[in-house]
Amino acid sequence: MFVLFGPPGAGKSTLGSALAHKLQLPFFDIDILKEEKTGKPCHILWQELGDVKYRELETSIVQALKPGIIACGGGTVLNPQNLAHLQTLGQMVYLMCPLEVLVDRYFSKPRAMLQTKEQLKVLIEQRIPIYEKIPAIRIDSSQFIGDQIKNILTLYI
């Protein structure tokens, strides 16, 4: 079981889905679970609920998760309660990625909070020190997805 975390645009959902398929394990994407629970996309949810209520919804979903392959939202692990539960569900995997790649990926689809590259850069710079303190396998998520899976399995086994 693996829990994927990292900045927005790092590829948690894409890698998580591929890894779950390869290992034949259930896949839980926290952002998709929020959307399924409310019937609204995350970027609309965040605008309507505000950050506090949005994070409360996220925590309720995290607390109900079972082991499998889990793709966190970019801010999910910032909540100590979420992090503690996620650490019981599987090996933490930190997806690292160059800023330029994150920016391209982030702005390729509708997102919740950020409208400019500068906002994304500031958010990432704030979160990286927190991400780096979490004991985890570290993976360069700018690599080909097959290489990412191979690296995770090699480092874990």
Residue pairs with C-beta under 8 A, 6 or more apart in sequence:
1 25
1 67
1 68
1 69
1 70
1 89
1 90
1 91
2 16
2 19
2 69
2 70
2 90
2 91
2 92
2 93
2 152
2 156
3 70
3 72
3 86
3 87
3 89
3 90
3 91
3 92
3 93
4 12
4 15
4 16
4 19
4 69
4 70
4 71
4 72
4 93
4 95
5 12
5 72
5 76
5 77
5 86
5 92
5 93
5 94
5 95
5 131
5 134
5 136
6 12
6 74
6 94
6 95
6 96
6 97
6 131
6 141
7 74
7 95
7 97
7 102
7 123
7 124
7 127
7 128
7 131
8 74
8 102
8 106
8 111
8 114
8 120
8 123
8 124
9 97
9 101
9 102
9 103
9 104
9 105
9 106
9 120
10 74
10 95
10 96
10 97
10 102
10 105
10 141
11 95
11 97
11 105
11 141
11 145
11 148
12 29
12 71
12 72
12 95
13 29
13 31
13 32
13 71
14 145
15 71
15 95
15 139
15 141
15 145
15 148
15 149
16 27
16 29
16 69
16 70
16 71
17 27
17 29
17 69
17 71
18 145
18 149
19 25
19 27
19 69
19 149
19 152
20 26
20 27
20 68
20 69
21 27
22 149
23 69
25 68
25 69
26 66
26 68
26 69
27 68
27 69
27 70
27 71
28 65
28 66
28 68
28 69
28 70
28 71
29 70
29 71
30 58
30 61
30 62
30 65
30 70
30 71
30 72
30 73
30 76
31 42
31 71
31 73
33 61
34 42
34 45
34 57
34 58
34 61
34 73
35 41
35 42
35 45
37 57
37 61
38 45
38 57
40 48
41 110
42 73
42 111
42 112
43 110
43 111
43 112
43 113
45 54
45 57
45 112
46 54
46 112
46 113
47 112
49 57
51 113
54 112
55 75
55 79
58 73
58 75
58 76
58 79
58 82
59 79
59 81
59 82
62 76
62 79
62 81
62 82
62 85
62 86
63 81
63 82
63 85
65 85
65 86
65 89
66 89
67 89
67 90
68 89
68 90
69 90
70 86
70 89
70 90
72 82
72 86
74 123
74 127
75 127
76 82
76 86
77 83
77 86
77 130
77 131
77 134
78 127
78 130
83 134
86 92
91 136
91 137
91 156
92 134
92 135
92 136
92 137
93 136
93 137
93 138
93 139
93 152
94 131
94 132
94 134
94 136
94 137
94 138
94 139
95 139
95 141
96 138
96 139
96 140
96 141
97 105
97 140
97 141
97 142
98 142
99 121
99 124
101 142
102 120
102 124
103 117
103 120
103 121
106 114
106 120
107 117
113 119
113 123
114 120
114 123
137 152
137 155
137 156
139 148
139 151
139 152
139 155
140 148
140 151
141 148
143 151
